[in-house]
Amino acid sequence: MQSSTFTNAVVAFNPLEQFQIVPLISFNIGAVDFSFTNSALAAVGASTFFILLVRLVFHTGQGSIVPSRWQSLLEMIYDLVAGVLNDNVGQRGQVFFPFVFSLFAFLLVVNLIGMVPYSFTITSHIIVTLMFSLMVYLGVMTIMIREHGFHALSVFLPAGAPFALYPLLIAIELISNVMRIVSLSVRLFANMMAGHILLKVLLGFAWTMMMAGGVIFFLHLIPMGVVFVLLFLETAVAVIQAYVFATLTCIYLNEAINLH
């Protein structure tokens, strides 16, 4: 009986269950599945929330000389992205402000939505972060080719290298350049997934101790206290990872524009 209870507890608190994609509205065309899932709901909800927030604060409310809390938050995000672009790319980088701002705002909101109980964190799926990284990489490479043409290939060959080492150096630089897609996506995915798994494991551990009764019941306060602290840490990670993703995007844009 005790073994059965333990098994049920493990199933109920499977730390990977929170990442399961569940269809909310099933829709198929032939063999292609176009179902509206909890992942899509989180993405649409994040986009809708931020767009409505911006519209209510700056369009309907017309802004204010003495900003409200929401206006101060939006202005802080605006200044943060503008500062990151200016520091890493320079004045020429301001033309990419709408893209970087949208990217940072979306990742920030979906990461924070993932902290809400029973919600879904889309950045905890490698395929999502991989697509964002691929989008950034292809965009950067397009800008590099548009700015420098055939000379853009020099990024794969360090200046002053001996001719005999050209094949080896080109291969190394090419692999290093393409691996940006993996590093950029895995960094965001791994941080978000690891934090959520740790929280779920500790909550499951605390719940099991509560169900045990007796003196062990009071000991569940220890993992619950750790969870309380980790919630603040994980919220900070959600913000920092969105910032890191946007910053690395700006660094790649700088290399594409200035070719170094």
C-alpha positions as CSV (number, residue, x, y, z in Angstrom):
1,M,0.0,0.0,0.0
2,Q,2.8,2.4,0.9
3,S,4.6,1.5,-2.4
4,S,1.4,2.2,-4.3
5,T,1.1,5.6,-2.6
6,F,4.6,6.5,-3.4
7,T,4.1,5.5,-7.1
8,N,1.0,7.6,-7.4
9,A,2.9,10.6,-5.9
10,V,5.7,10.2,-8.4
11,V,3.2,10.1,-11.3
12,A,1.2,13.0,-9.9
13,F,4.4,15.1,-9.6
14,N,6.2,14.1,-12.7
15,P,8.5,17.2,-13.3
16,L,8.3,16.8,-17.1
17,E,4.5,16.7,-17.3
18,Q,4.4,20.5,-17.2
19,F,6.2,20.6,-20.6
20,Q,3.6,18.4,-22.4
21,I,1.9,20.1,-25.4
22,V,-1.8,19.5,-25.2
23,P,-4.2,20.3,-28.1
24,L,-7.0,22.6,-27.0
25,I,-8.8,22.8,-30.3
26,S,-8.0,19.9,-32.6
27,F,-7.8,20.7,-36.3
28,N,-6.2,18.5,-39.0
29,I,-5.9,18.9,-42.7
30,G,-4.9,15.5,-44.1
31,A,-1.8,14.3,-42.2
32,V,-0.9,17.8,-41.0
33,D,-1.9,18.8,-37.5
34,F,-3.0,22.4,-37.1
35,S,-4.4,22.0,-33.6
36,F,-4.4,25.0,-31.3
37,T,-2.3,24.0,-28.3
38,N,-1.5,25.3,-24.8
39,S,1.8,26.4,-26.3
40,A,0.0,28.5,-29.0
41,L,-2.3,29.9,-26.3
42,A,0.7,31.1,-24.3
43,A,2.3,32.7,-27.3
44,V,-0.9,34.4,-28.4
45,G,-1.7,35.5,-24.8
46,A,1.8,37.0,-24.4
47,S,1.6,38.9,-27.7
48,T,-1.9,40.1,-27.0
49,F,-1.1,41.2,-23.5
50,F,1.9,43.3,-24.5
51,I,0.2,44.9,-27.5
52,L,-2.9,45.8,-25.4
53,L,-0.7,47.2,-22.7
54,V,1.2,49.4,-25.1
55,R,-2.0,50.6,-26.7
56,L,-3.7,51.4,-23.4
57,V,-0.8,53.3,-22.0
58,F,0.4,55.2,-25.0
59,H,-2.5,55.4,-27.4
60,T,-5.7,55.4,-25.4
61,G,-4.1,57.0,-22.3
62,Q,-1.9,59.3,-24.5
63,G,0.9,58.8,-22.1
64,S,1.6,61.2,-19.2
65,I,4.3,63.7,-18.1
66,V,4.1,62.0,-14.7
67,P,4.1,58.4,-15.8
68,S,2.0,55.7,-14.2
69,R,3.6,52.4,-13.0
70,W,2.8,50.7,-16.3
71,Q,4.1,53.6,-18.4
72,S,7.3,53.6,-16.3
73,L,7.7,49.9,-17.0
74,L,7.3,50.3,-20.7
75,E,9.6,53.3,-20.8
76,M,12.2,51.4,-18.9
77,I,12.0,48.5,-21.4
78,Y,12.3,51.0,-24.3
79,D,15.3,52.7,-22.7
80,L,16.9,49.3,-22.0
81,V,16.6,48.0,-25.5
82,A,17.7,51.4,-27.0
83,G,20.7,51.4,-24.7
84,V,21.7,47.9,-25.6
85,L,21.5,48.6,-29.3
86,N,23.5,51.8,-28.9
87,D,26.2,50.2,-26.8
88,N,26.7,47.2,-29.0
89,V,25.9,48.4,-32.5
90,G,26.0,52.2,-32.4
91,Q,23.8,54.7,-34.0
92,R,23.3,52.6,-37.2
93,G,21.8,49.9,-35.0
94,Q,18.7,52.0,-34.2
95,V,17.1,51.0,-37.5
96,F,16.8,47.5,-36.0
97,F,15.2,48.8,-32.8
98,P,11.6,47.5,-33.6
99,F,12.9,44.0,-34.2
100,V,15.1,43.8,-31.1
101,F,12.4,45.5,-28.9
102,S,9.7,43.1,-30.1
103,L,12.0,40.1,-29.6
104,F,13.0,41.1,-26.0
105,A,9.4,42.1,-25.1
106,F,8.0,38.8,-26.3
107,L,10.6,36.6,-24.7
108,L,10.3,38.6,-21.4
109,V,6.5,38.2,-21.3
110,V,6.4,34.5,-22.2
111,N,9.1,33.7,-19.7
112,L,7.2,35.6,-16.9
113,I,3.9,34.0,-18.0
114,G,5.6,30.6,-17.4
115,M,6.1,31.5,-13.8
116,V,2.3,31.6,-13.3
117,P,1.0,28.3,-11.8
118,Y,-0.8,26.0,-14.4
119,S,0.5,28.2,-17.3
120,F,2.9,27.0,-20.0
121,T,6.5,28.1,-20.7
122,I,7.0,28.0,-24.5
123,T,10.7,28.8,-24.1
124,S,11.2,25.5,-22.2
125,H,10.9,23.7,-25.6
126,I,14.1,23.5,-27.7
127,I,12.2,23.7,-31.0
128,V,10.8,27.2,-30.0
129,T,14.1,28.7,-28.9
130,L,15.8,27.0,-31.9
131,M,13.4,28.8,-34.3
132,F,14.1,32.1,-32.6
133,S,17.8,31.6,-32.9
134,L,17.5,30.5,-36.5
135,M,15.5,33.6,-37.3
136,V,18.1,35.8,-35.7
137,Y,21.0,34.0,-37.5
138,L,19.4,34.1,-40.9
139,G,18.5,37.8,-40.4
140,V,22.1,38.6,-39.4
141,M,23.6,36.8,-42.3
142,T,21.2,38.5,-44.7
143,I,22.2,41.9,-43.3
144,M,25.9,41.0,-43.6
145,I,25.6,40.0,-47.2
146,R,23.5,43.1,-48.0
147,E,26.0,45.4,-46.4
148,H,29.3,43.9,-47.6
149,G,28.4,41.6,-50.5
150,F,31.1,39.1,-51.5
151,H,33.5,40.7,-48.9
152,A,31.2,39.2,-46.2
153,L,33.0,35.9,-46.7
154,S,36.1,37.4,-45.0
155,V,34.4,36.8,-41.7
156,F,35.3,33.1,-42.1
157,L,39.0,33.8,-42.7
158,P,41.1,35.7,-40.1
159,A,43.3,38.4,-41.5
160,G,47.0,37.6,-42.1
161,A,46.5,33.8,-41.9
162,P,48.9,31.6,-44.0
163,F,47.5,30.3,-47.2
164,A,48.2,26.7,-46.2
165,L,45.9,27.0,-43.2
166,Y,43.0,28.5,-45.2
167,P,40.9,25.2,-45.4
168,L,41.3,24.5,-41.7
169,L,40.6,28.0,-40.6
170,I,37.6,28.4,-42.9
171,A,36.1,25.1,-41.5
172,I,36.7,26.2,-37.9
173,E,35.2,29.6,-38.4
174,L,32.2,28.2,-40.3
175,I,31.4,25.7,-37.6
176,S,31.9,28.3,-34.9
177,N,29.6,30.7,-36.8
178,V,26.8,28.2,-37.3
179,M,27.0,27.0,-33.7
180,R,25.7,30.3,-32.6
181,I,22.2,28.9,-33.5
182,V,22.7,26.1,-31.1
183,S,24.3,28.1,-28.3
184,L,21.7,30.9,-28.4
185,S,18.8,28.4,-28.4
186,V,20.2,26.0,-25.8
187,R,21.1,28.8,-23.3
188,L,17.5,30.0,-23.1
189,F,15.9,26.5,-23.3
190,A,18.2,25.0,-20.7
191,N,17.8,27.8,-18.1
192,M,14.0,27.9,-18.3
193,M,13.5,24.1,-18.3
194,A,16.0,23.4,-15.5
195,G,14.5,26.0,-13.2
196,H,10.9,24.8,-13.7
197,I,11.9,21.2,-13.2
198,L,13.7,22.1,-9.9
199,L,10.6,23.9,-8.7
200,K,8.3,21.0,-9.6
201,V,10.6,18.4,-7.9
202,L,10.7,20.4,-4.7
203,L,7.0,21.0,-4.6
204,G,6.4,17.3,-5.2
205,F,8.8,16.5,-2.4
206,A,7.0,18.9,0.0
207,W,3.6,17.4,-1.0
208,T,4.9,13.9,-0.3
209,M,6.1,14.9,3.2
210,M,2.7,16.5,3.9
211,M,0.9,13.3,3.0
212,A,3.2,11.3,5.2
213,G,1.8,12.9,8.3
214,G,3.3,12.9,11.8
215,V,6.5,14.8,12.5
216,I,7.4,14.7,8.8
217,F,4.4,16.9,8.0
218,F,6.1,19.8,9.7
219,L,9.4,19.2,7.8
220,H,7.7,20.0,4.5
221,L,8.2,23.7,5.4
222,I,11.9,23.3,4.6
223,P,11.4,22.5,0.8
224,M,8.6,25.0,0.7
225,G,10.9,27.7,2.0
226,V,13.5,26.8,-0.7
227,V,10.7,27.0,-3.3
228,F,9.8,30.4,-2.1
229,V,13.3,31.6,-2.5
230,L,13.7,29.9,-5.9
231,L,10.6,31.6,-7.2
232,F,12.4,35.0,-6.9
233,L,15.5,33.5,-8.4
234,E,13.7,31.9,-11.3
235,T,11.8,35.2,-12.0
236,A,15.2,36.9,-12.2
237,V,16.4,34.2,-14.6
238,A,13.4,34.7,-16.8
239,V,14.2,38.4,-17.1
240,I,17.9,37.9,-17.5
241,Q,17.6,35.3,-20.2
242,A,15.4,37.6,-22.3
243,Y,18.0,40.3,-21.8
244,V,20.9,38.0,-22.7
245,F,19.1,36.8,-25.9
246,A,18.5,40.4,-27.0
247,T,22.1,41.5,-26.1
248,L,23.6,38.6,-28.1
249,T,21.4,39.5,-31.0
250,C,22.8,43.1,-30.9
251,I,26.3,41.7,-30.8
252,Y,25.7,39.6,-33.9
253,L,24.1,42.6,-35.6
254,N,27.3,44.7,-34.8
255,E,29.5,42.0,-36.4
256,A,27.2,41.9,-39.4
257,I,27.3,45.7,-39.9
258,N,30.9,46.3,-39.0
259,L,32.3,42.9,-40.2
260,H,34.5,42.0,-37.2
